[in-house]
Amino acid sequence: MDPRHLEYFVSIAEHGSVRAAALALGVSQSAVSQGLHALEHELSSDLFNRTATGMVPTPAARAIIGPARRLRRRMMQLSSAVSDSSRSQGLVEFSVTPSMAFGALARAVARFKRLNPGVTFNIAEVPSEADGVGHVANGSYEIFLAHLAGDVVAQIDRISDLETVHLGWHETWVAYPPETRLDRDCEAMRWEDLPDLPMIVVQRGGVRVQVIEDMVRSIGRPTMPSLVLEHREARLAYVMRGLGGCFIEGPLIEEARRRGAVIARLEPPLRTPLGLVYSRSTVSPIAREFIATCVRVFDESDEESGGGTDRSSTDDQMLG
């Protein structure tokens, strides 16, 4: 099997078309198309359904995307081993839920790239924590950054090869439009004292949504939805337009303060653990180095963890 054909296949899966894959790889469209046809012939299976909106992976493609990505990473490691040994090279592929793609993670990537300019990052967004864990388990990505609580913890525990590294906590705050007048000025607000104002909520499916819903249900204060959003990272934009309040965490707290929203901590604090998931048997040396960088950067970023970055001493042992 020609490794180039697997590279073409992975690129099409990531970019959605032969043209986009060719542009990303710096080769001709005909080379990518011919390579894909050769791979499909060798596997005796169609790998994509051609639609008006792009190339959609078939079940056969989804079955081999993880192993194909692992092979791509190993090929880059091999190339690095025979090149300039004084400079790290390779590919780090990881996935995140949408609200995690900035803040401390961006600083960790920037720091790692300054020290290892030859390393390439492939960062993908996944719709839910369950999807991200599944991608690590099947090898599509080496690392997953997410909130680790509720059902996703049970999912990780069922897969013996997966490890987690605790990075800190995201504490839930509440934000309201700038013109909002609360009953009293306060830096902290009890859950029971939340004002009877419409709230902008996120569709069910994420760990934090589950945790917040459990808390609201436990105090008997159901929220009045003003909007239900699919994209959780858009919450603050609608708050600033006066459409309601929302629960925020992590980097959104500082962003809300900077933009002039009325924000308050919640008492008792609701903190959701934040961490990395990786496969013990397949994680690459360069990915382990990046995990260690994440631990250091998140530990330095009090504002990212919402007030707590204490980590168990076992985390450092897991990286060794």
Contacts in CASP RR format, 6 or more apart in sequence:
PFRMAT RR
TARGET T0000
AUTHOR 0000-0000-0000
METHOD contacts of the structure
MODEL  1
MDPRHLEYFVSIAEHGSVRAAALALGVSQSAVSQGLHALEHELSSDLFNR
TATGMVPTPAARAIIGPARRLRRRMMQLSSAVSDSSRSQGLVEFSVTPSM
AFGALARAVARFKRLNPGVTFNIAEVPSEADGVGHVANGSYEIFLAHLAG
DVVAQIDRISDLETVHLGWHETWVAYPPETRLDRDCEAMRWEDLPDLPMI
VVQRGGVRVQVIEDMVRSIGRPTMPSLVLEHREARLAYVMRGLGGCFIEG
PLIEEARRRGAVIARLEPPLRTPLGLVYSRSTVSPIAREFIATCVRVFDE
SDEESGGGTDRSSTDDQMLG
1 39 0 8 1.000
1 42 0 8 1.000
2 35 0 8 1.000
2 38 0 8 1.000
2 39 0 8 1.000
3 71 0 8 1.000
3 72 0 8 1.000
3 75 0 8 1.000
4 35 0 8 1.000
5 35 0 8 1.000
5 36 0 8 1.000
5 38 0 8 1.000
5 39 0 8 1.000
5 42 0 8 1.000
6 39 0 8 1.000
6 68 0 8 1.000
6 71 0 8 1.000
6 72 0 8 1.000
7 25 0 8 1.000
7 72 0 8 1.000
8 21 0 8 1.000
8 25 0 8 1.000
8 31 0 8 1.000
8 32 0 8 1.000
8 35 0 8 1.000
8 36 0 8 1.000
8 39 0 8 1.000
9 36 0 8 1.000
9 39 0 8 1.000
9 47 0 8 1.000
9 61 0 8 1.000
9 64 0 8 1.000
9 68 0 8 1.000
10 65 0 8 1.000
10 68 0 8 1.000
10 69 0 8 1.000
10 72 0 8 1.000
11 21 0 8 1.000
11 24 0 8 1.000
11 25 0 8 1.000
11 32 0 8 1.000
12 18 0 8 1.000
12 21 0 8 1.000
12 32 0 8 1.000
12 36 0 8 1.000
12 48 0 8 1.000
12 55 0 8 1.000
13 48 0 8 1.000
13 55 0 8 1.000
13 57 0 8 1.000
13 61 0 8 1.000
13 65 0 8 1.000
14 21 0 8 1.000
14 24 0 8 1.000
14 122 0 8 1.000
14 124 0 8 1.000
15 21 0 8 1.000
15 23 0 8 1.000
15 24 0 8 1.000
16 54 0 8 1.000
16 55 0 8 1.000
17 54 0 8 1.000
17 55 0 8 1.000
18 29 0 8 1.000
18 32 0 8 1.000
18 33 0 8 1.000
18 36 0 8 1.000
18 55 0 8 1.000
19 29 0 8 1.000
21 32 0 8 1.000
22 28 0 8 1.000
22 29 0 8 1.000
22 31 0 8 1.000
22 32 0 8 1.000
25 32 0 8 1.000
36 47 0 8 1.000
36 48 0 8 1.000
39 47 0 8 1.000
40 46 0 8 1.000
40 47 0 8 1.000
43 60 0 8 1.000
43 64 0 8 1.000
45 58 0 8 1.000
45 60 0 8 1.000
46 58 0 8 1.000
46 60 0 8 1.000
47 57 0 8 1.000
47 58 0 8 1.000
47 60 0 8 1.000
47 61 0 8 1.000
47 64 0 8 1.000
48 55 0 8 1.000
48 56 0 8 1.000
48 57 0 8 1.000
48 58 0 8 1.000
48 61 0 8 1.000
49 55 0 8 1.000
49 56 0 8 1.000
49 57 0 8 1.000
49 58 0 8 1.000
57 65 0 8 1.000
65 138 0 8 1.000
65 140 0 8 1.000
66 138 0 8 1.000
66 139 0 8 1.000
66 140 0 8 1.000
67 139 0 8 1.000
69 93 0 8 1.000
69 139 0 8 1.000
69 140 0 8 1.000
69 141 0 8 1.000
70 139 0 8 1.000
70 282 0 8 1.000
72 91 0 8 1.000
73 90 0 8 1.000
73 91 0 8 1.000
73 93 0 8 1.000
73 142 0 8 1.000
73 284 0 8 1.000
74 284 0 8 1.000
76 89 0 8 1.000
76 90 0 8 1.000
76 91 0 8 1.000
76 120 0 8 1.000
77 90 0 8 1.000
77 284 0 8 1.000
77 285 0 8 1.000
77 286 0 8 1.000
79 89 0 8 1.000
79 90 0 8 1.000
80 88 0 8 1.000
80 89 0 8 1.000
80 90 0 8 1.000
80 286 0 8 1.000
83 89 0 8 1.000
87 116 0 8 1.000
87 117 0 8 1.000
87 118 0 8 1.000
88 115 0 8 1.000
88 116 0 8 1.000
88 118 0 8 1.000
88 119 0 8 1.000
88 286 0 8 1.000
88 289 0 8 1.000
89 116 0 8 1.000
89 118 0 8 1.000
89 119 0 8 1.000
89 286 0 8 1.000
90 118 0 8 1.000
90 119 0 8 1.000
90 120 0 8 1.000
90 284 0 8 1.000
90 286 0 8 1.000
91 119 0 8 1.000
91 120 0 8 1.000
91 121 0 8 1.000
91 122 0 8 1.000
91 286 0 8 1.000
92 119 0 8 1.000
92 120 0 8 1.000
92 121 0 8 1.000
92 122 0 8 1.000
92 142 0 8 1.000
92 143 0 8 1.000
92 284 0 8 1.000
92 286 0 8 1.000
92 287 0 8 1.000
92 290 0 8 1.000
93 121 0 8 1.000
93 122 0 8 1.000
93 124 0 8 1.000
93 140 0 8 1.000
93 141 0 8 1.000
93 142 0 8 1.000
93 143 0 8 1.000
94 121 0 8 1.000
94 122 0 8 1.000
94 123 0 8 1.000
94 124 0 8 1.000
94 141 0 8 1.000
94 142 0 8 1.000
94 143 0 8 1.000
94 144 0 8 1.000
94 145 0 8 1.000
94 287 0 8 1.000
94 290 0 8 1.000
95 123 0 8 1.000
95 124 0 8 1.000
95 125 0 8 1.000
95 126 0 8 1.000
95 131 0 8 1.000
95 132 0 8 1.000
95 135 0 8 1.000
95 136 0 8 1.000
95 140 0 8 1.000
95 141 0 8 1.000
95 143 0 8 1.000
95 144 0 8 1.000
95 145 0 8 1.000
96 105 0 8 1.000
96 123 0 8 1.000
96 124 0 8 1.000
96 125 0 8 1.000
96 126 0 8 1.000
96 144 0 8 1.000
96 145 0 8 1.000
96 146 0 8 1.000
97 125 0 8 1.000
97 126 0 8 1.000
97 127 0 8 1.000
97 128 0 8 1.000
97 129 0 8 1.000
97 132 0 8 1.000
97 145 0 8 1.000
97 146 0 8 1.000
97 147 0 8 1.000
97 206 0 8 1.000
98 125 0 8 1.000
98 127 0 8 1.000
98 231 0 8 1.000
98 232 0 8 1.000
98 233 0 8 1.000
99 232 0 8 1.000
99 233 0 8 1.000
99 249 0 8 1.000
99 252 0 8 1.000
100 145 0 8 1.000
100 146 0 8 1.000
101 123 0 8 1.000
101 125 0 8 1.000
101 233 0 8 1.000
102 251 0 8 1.000
103 251 0 8 1.000
103 301 0 8 1.000
103 304 0 8 1.000
104 251 0 8 1.000
104 294 0 8 1.000
104 297 0 8 1.000
104 298 0 8 1.000
104 301 0 8 1.000
104 304 0 8 1.000
104 305 0 8 1.000
105 145 0 8 1.000
105 294 0 8 1.000
107 297 0 8 1.000
107 301 0 8 1.000
108 290 0 8 1.000
108 293 0 8 1.000
108 294 0 8 1.000
108 297 0 8 1.000
108 298 0 8 1.000
109 121 0 8 1.000
109 123 0 8 1.000
111 293 0 8 1.000
111 297 0 8 1.000
112 119 0 8 1.000
112 289 0 8 1.000
112 290 0 8 1.000
112 293 0 8 1.000
113 119 0 8 1.000
113 121 0 8 1.000
116 286 0 8 1.000
116 289 0 8 1.000
119 286 0 8 1.000
119 290 0 8 1.000
122 141 0 8 1.000
124 135 0 8 1.000
124 141 0 8 1.000
126 132 0 8 1.000
126 135 0 8 1.000
126 144 0 8 1.000
128 205 0 8 1.000
128 206 0 8 1.000
129 146 0 8 1.000
129 147 0 8 1.000
129 148 0 8 1.000
129 152 0 8 1.000
129 206 0 8 1.000
129 207 0 8 1.000
130 151 0 8 1.000
130 152 0 8 1.000
130 155 0 8 1.000
132 141 0 8 1.000
132 144 0 8 1.000
132 146 0 8 1.000
132 277 0 8 1.000
133 144 0 8 1.000
133 146 0 8 1.000
133 152 0 8 1.000
133 155 0 8 1.000
133 156 0 8 1.000
133 159 0 8 1.000
133 162 0 8 1.000
133 277 0 8 1.000
134 140 0 8 1.000
134 155 0 8 1.000
135 141 0 8 1.000
135 144 0 8 1.000
136 142 0 8 1.000
136 143 0 8 1.000
136 144 0 8 1.000
136 162 0 8 1.000
136 277 0 8 1.000
136 278 0 8 1.000
136 279 0 8 1.000
137 159 0 8 1.000
137 161 0 8 1.000
137 162 0 8 1.000
137 279 0 8 1.000
139 279 0 8 1.000
139 282 0 8 1.000
142 278 0 8 1.000
142 279 0 8 1.000
142 282 0 8 1.000
142 283 0 8 1.000
142 284 0 8 1.000
142 287 0 8 1.000
143 276 0 8 1.000
143 277 0 8 1.000
143 278 0 8 1.000
143 283 0 8 1.000
143 287 0 8 1.000
143 290 0 8 1.000
143 291 0 8 1.000
144 276 0 8 1.000
144 277 0 8 1.000
144 278 0 8 1.000
145 167 0 8 1.000
145 274 0 8 1.000
145 275 0 8 1.000
145 276 0 8 1.000
145 294 0 8 1.000
146 152 0 8 1.000
146 207 0 8 1.000
146 274 0 8 1.000
146 275 0 8 1.000
146 277 0 8 1.000
147 170 0 8 1.000
147 206 0 8 1.000
147 207 0 8 1.000
147 208 0 8 1.000
147 211 0 8 1.000
147 272 0 8 1.000
147 273 0 8 1.000
147 274 0 8 1.000
147 275 0 8 1.000
148 156 0 8 1.000
148 164 0 8 1.000
148 166 0 8 1.000
148 207 0 8 1.000
148 273 0 8 1.000
148 274 0 8 1.000
148 275 0 8 1.000
148 277 0 8 1.000
149 207 0 8 1.000
149 210 0 8 1.000
149 211 0 8 1.000
149 272 0 8 1.000
149 273 0 8 1.000
150 207 0 8 1.000
150 210 0 8 1.000
150 211 0 8 1.000
151 207 0 8 1.000
151 210 0 8 1.000
152 207 0 8 1.000
156 162 0 8 1.000
156 164 0 8 1.000
156 277 0 8 1.000
161 279 0 8 1.000
161 280 0 8 1.000
161 281 0 8 1.000
161 282 0 8 1.000
162 277 0 8 1.000
162 278 0 8 1.000
162 279 0 8 1.000
162 280 0 8 1.000
163 277 0 8 1.000
163 278 0 8 1.000
163 279 0 8 1.000
163 280 0 8 1.000
163 318 0 8 1.000
164 275 0 8 1.000
164 276 0 8 1.000
164 277 0 8 1.000
165 275 0 8 1.000
165 276 0 8 1.000
165 278 0 8 1.000
165 291 0 8 1.000
165 294 0 8 1.000
165 295 0 8 1.000
165 315 0 8 1.000
165 318 0 8 1.000
165 319 0 8 1.000
166 273 0 8 1.000
166 274 0 8 1.000
166 275 0 8 1.000
166 311 0 8 1.000
166 312 0 8 1.000
166 315 0 8 1.000
167 274 0 8 1.000
167 275 0 8 1.000
167 276 0 8 1.000
167 294 0 8 1.000
167 295 0 8 1.000
167 298 0 8 1.000
167 299 0 8 1.000
167 305 0 8 1.000
167 309 0 8 1.000
167 311 0 8 1.000
168 273 0 8 1.000
168 274 0 8 1.000
168 275 0 8 1.000
168 298 0 8 1.000
168 305 0 8 1.000
168 308 0 8 1.000
168 309 0 8 1.000
168 310 0 8 1.000
168 311 0 8 1.000
169 271 0 8 1.000
169 272 0 8 1.000
169 273 0 8 1.000
169 274 0 8 1.000
169 305 0 8 1.000
169 306 0 8 1.000
169 307 0 8 1.000
169 308 0 8 1.000
169 309 0 8 1.000
170 208 0 8 1.000
170 249 0 8 1.000
170 250 0 8 1.000
170 271 0 8 1.000
170 272 0 8 1.000
170 274 0 8 1.000
170 305 0 8 1.000
170 306 0 8 1.000
171 249 0 8 1.000
171 250 0 8 1.000
171 265 0 8 1.000
171 269 0 8 1.000
171 270 0 8 1.000
171 271 0 8 1.000
171 272 0 8 1.000
171 305 0 8 1.000
171 306 0 8 1.000
171 307 0 8 1.000
171 308 0 8 1.000
172 208 0 8 1.000
172 211 0 8 1.000
172 212 0 8 1.000
172 247 0 8 1.000
172 248 0 8 1.000
172 249 0 8 1.000
172 266 0 8 1.000
172 269 0 8 1.000
172 270 0 8 1.000
172 271 0 8 1.000
172 272 0 8 1.000
173 247 0 8 1.000
173 248 0 8 1.000
173 249 0 8 1.000
173 253 0 8 1.000
173 256 0 8 1.000
173 263 0 8 1.000
173 264 0 8 1.000
173 265 0 8 1.000
173 266 0 8 1.000
174 189 0 8 1.000
174 194 0 8 1.000
174 245 0 8 1.000
174 246 0 8 1.000
174 247 0 8 1.000
174 248 0 8 1.000
174 263 0 8 1.000
174 264 0 8 1.000
174 266 0 8 1.000
175 236 0 8 1.000
175 239 0 8 1.000
175 245 0 8 1.000
175 246 0 8 1.000
175 247 0 8 1.000
175 248 0 8 1.000
175 252 0 8 1.000
175 256 0 8 1.000
175 261 0 8 1.000
175 262 0 8 1.000
175 263 0 8 1.000
176 182 0 8 1.000
176 195 0 8 1.000
176 197 0 8 1.000
176 239 0 8 1.000
176 244 0 8 1.000
176 245 0 8 1.000
176 261 0 8 1.000
176 262 0 8 1.000
176 263 0 8 1.000
177 239 0 8 1.000
177 240 0 8 1.000
177 241 0 8 1.000
177 242 0 8 1.000
177 243 0 8 1.000
177 244 0 8 1.000
177 245 0 8 1.000
177 261 0 8 1.000
177 262 0 8 1.000
178 240 0 8 1.000
178 260 0 8 1.000
178 261 0 8 1.000
178 262 0 8 1.000
179 242 0 8 1.000
180 195 0 8 1.000
180 197 0 8 1.000
180 245 0 8 1.000
180 262 0 8 1.000
182 189 0 8 1.000
182 195 0 8 1.000
182 262 0 8 1.000
182 264 0 8 1.000
183 193 0 8 1.000
183 195 0 8 1.000
186 264 0 8 1.000
187 264 0 8 1.000
187 265 0 8 1.000
188 264 0 8 1.000
188 265 0 8 1.000
188 266 0 8 1.000
188 267 0 8 1.000
189 264 0 8 1.000
189 265 0 8 1.000
189 266 0 8 1.000
189 267 0 8 1.000
190 266 0 8 1.000
190 267 0 8 1.000
191 215 0 8 1.000
191 216 0 8 1.000
191 219 0 8 1.000
191 221 0 8 1.000
191 266 0 8 1.000
191 267 0 8 1.000
191 268 0 8 1.000
192 219 0 8 1.000
192 221 0 8 1.000
194 221 0 8 1.000
196 224 0 8 1.000
197 224 0 8 1.000
197 244 0 8 1.000
197 245 0 8 1.000
198 224 0 8 1.000
198 225 0 8 1.000
198 226 0 8 1.000
198 243 0 8 1.000
198 244 0 8 1.000
198 245 0 8 1.000
199 223 0 8 1.000
199 224 0 8 1.000
199 225 0 8 1.000
199 226 0 8 1.000
199 244 0 8 1.000
199 245 0 8 1.000
199 246 0 8 1.000
199 247 0 8 1.000
200 225 0 8 1.000
200 226 0 8 1.000
200 227 0 8 1.000
200 229 0 8 1.000
200 235 0 8 1.000
200 238 0 8 1.000
200 239 0 8 1.000
200 243 0 8 1.000
200 244 0 8 1.000
200 245 0 8 1.000
200 246 0 8 1.000
201 209 0 8 1.000
201 223 0 8 1.000
201 225 0 8 1.000
201 227 0 8 1.000
201 228 0 8 1.000
201 229 0 8 1.000
201 246 0 8 1.000
202 209 0 8 1.000
202 228 0 8 1.000
202 229 0 8 1.000
202 230 0 8 1.000
202 232 0 8 1.000
202 235 0 8 1.000
203 209 0 8 1.000
203 228 0 8 1.000
203 229 0 8 1.000
203 230 0 8 1.000
204 210 0 8 1.000
204 213 0 8 1.000
207 272 0 8 1.000
208 249 0 8 1.000
208 272 0 8 1.000
211 270 0 8 1.000
211 272 0 8 1.000
212 247 0 8 1.000
212 270 0 8 1.000
215 270 0 8 1.000
216 222 0 8 1.000
216 223 0 8 1.000
226 243 0 8 1.000
226 244 0 8 1.000
226 245 0 8 1.000
227 238 0 8 1.000
227 243 0 8 1.000
227 244 0 8 1.000
229 235 0 8 1.000
229 238 0 8 1.000
235 246 0 8 1.000
235 248 0 8 1.000
235 252 0 8 1.000
236 246 0 8 1.000
236 248 0 8 1.000
236 252 0 8 1.000
236 255 0 8 1.000
236 256 0 8 1.000
236 259 0 8 1.000
236 261 0 8 1.000
238 244 0 8 1.000
238 246 0 8 1.000
239 245 0 8 1.000
239 246 0 8 1.000
239 256 0 8 1.000
239 261 0 8 1.000
240 259 0 8 1.000
240 260 0 8 1.000
240 261 0 8 1.000
248 256 0 8 1.000
248 263 0 8 1.000
249 272 0 8 1.000
249 306 0 8 1.000
250 303 0 8 1.000
250 304 0 8 1.000
250 305 0 8 1.000
250 306 0 8 1.000
251 303 0 8 1.000
251 304 0 8 1.000
253 263 0 8 1.000
253 303 0 8 1.000
253 306 0 8 1.000
254 303 0 8 1.000
256 263 0 8 1.000
257 263 0 8 1.000
271 306 0 8 1.000
271 308 0 8 1.000
274 298 0 8 1.000
274 305 0 8 1.000
276 291 0 8 1.000
276 294 0 8 1.000
278 287 0 8 1.000
278 291 0 8 1.000
283 291 0 8 1.000
288 319 0 8 1.000
288 320 0 8 1.000
291 319 0 8 1.000
292 319 0 8 1.000
295 311 0 8 1.000
295 315 0 8 1.000
295 316 0 8 1.000
295 319 0 8 1.000
298 304 0 8 1.000
298 305 0 8 1.000
298 309 0 8 1.000
299 309 0 8 1.000
299 311 0 8 1.000
301 309 0 8 1.000
302 308 0 8 1.000
302 309 0 8 1.000
END
